[in-house]
Amino acid sequence: MPQTDSATTTASSTPRRSPRAWTVVLTACAGQFLVVLDVSVVNVALPSMRTDLGLSAAGLQWVISAYAIAFAGFMLLGGRAADLYGRKTMFLLGLGLFTAASVAGGLAQEGWQLVAGRAAQGLGAAALSPATLTLVTGAVAAGPARTRAIATWTAVGAAGGAAGGFVGGLLVDLLSWRWVLLVNVPIGVLVLAGAVLWLRESRAAAGRRLDLPGAVLVTAGLATLAYGIVQTEEAGWTDPATLLTLLGGLALLAVFVTVEARTAAPLMPLKLFRTRAVSAANVGILLCGSSSFGMWFFMTTYAQSVLGHTPLQAGLALVPSSLSVIVGSKLAPRLMPAVGARNLAVTGALIGAAGFAWQSTMTADGSFLTTILGPGILMMAGIGLATTPLATLATSSAAPGDAGLVSGLVNTSRTMGGALGLAALTTLATAVTGPTATPAALTSGYAAAFRVSTAILVGAALLMLVWLPKGTGTVPSRRGRKV
């Protein structure tokens, strides 16, 4: 029988406003902020990297893709390792590797060194990120306090992705592209010190061993699928090499499911998906991520390539959107008891869809108020309102021994959704733009991407309305019944 999670037991016996509990939450959230920030922070630095290191167009794409592939491919393995070997241990190992890889990437003298550093960053992020959510849920007793803690984790993670353009633009304009990576070092060292002092070790399922065949299959499958997704930006979706890669990734994942169904101690217990809260919430997170990741990319590019903003000006223009996702995430716990987790997730997705629909009316000579500020606030406030109840529903149904795994699944859904959505929307925008990348043509391509994102979020809202369990913030039990 699995042992009781020591972190959860400790948190449950302390007052709800325990300073120690919130110290743990803030430390874990700081680690999550770093890894999500690095998904987007390099975007505005890519031209400078290309000039300085002589990168080709394909090499430049791999600066982004190497991080995404390693991050998504190893996330489930990182989540299970946190359960078996300790959440604090994996947090420290992941953050240590992430910080060291940031040094290597920031000091790179050749393009391959930068790409290798980014891949190592992604590997560290995959070990660190699942542990952050498990530490948050284990530090605070179940109930409204835990929902607020998850909202903080959601807001910080969303803010990391949102702040990427601003932070990157500021560092590139004032210092150099190298500081887009090197800035992680002093922050990483401080968070490491806080983790050593304030985090308590917790693990579950003593005596269990890692399901090595399952780990190899799911990591290879996710990494192959992620590789195929990012290749679509260069080769297209119908290229034979792309199709073979995507089909290969899906085949590996199918074999993984078959193996897990017959393994006594599986890496991914398939029974988790019998719980509506887990399966429906993860699909909702994947769909929301597929829209929100693309939003930051297209808005940053639109501000620079169409409106003529500098990297710093583009980052500043998106600050209100960054703040709105934080407000939405922090407002969600106050609304969940009144309207219910399912209803709030649906409402948030529809608000986000309204923002994306407004954004799709963008023009080449648009103003800040009507083409960036207004729609940006609606888009990100809606995503913030939707993601917090979805993450709460998904994680609250996990047994102590599966907490890290479910956290890894939530992060994998968001990351894979973002990678898939960004690749598909970029391919669509490029096709609509055509061979002449004039401001008007670029705007038409971006507008088409926002129209598709609108449809995705409307579809997500309908799916969540039908599939998510009803309730007012309470969640299904571990057997799948509502409590």
Summary of the structure (lengths in Angstrom):
residues: 483
radius of gyration: 21.0
end to end distance: 23.5
largest distance: 63.9
contacts: 1960
relative contact order: 0.14
helix: 80%
strand: 0%
